[in-house]
Amino acid sequence: MKEEKDEKAIKIQLNPSLPTLFVDNLVSTSRTDGHHLVRLTATLPEGVWQEQVRFIVTRDDMKRMLDVLCAQSDHYPLKPATEAKPRAK
């Protein structure tokens, strides 16, 4: 007997009129309300940076997106160690 999965398959409605964009930079700005503004940019042949797309995403959804990117690229960066602050004498 096969085990039945309780998970439902996610059905994504595709929009074929959307262009496929080339991006080579990701900029994220954290807001105080738990959201992130994410901007994807590309370098034009003239050396100018052009914003391709921007979106706002919640902290939890941003973490899930980063998990997918890390899994796809097989790259799991470590959090950099913070420098210890000197103690006041």
Secondary structure, 3 states (H helix, E strand, C coil): CCCCCCCCCCCCCCCCCCCCCCCCEEEEEECCCCEEEEEEEEECCCCCEEEEEEEEEEHHHHHHHHHHHHHHHCCCCCCCCCCCCCCCC
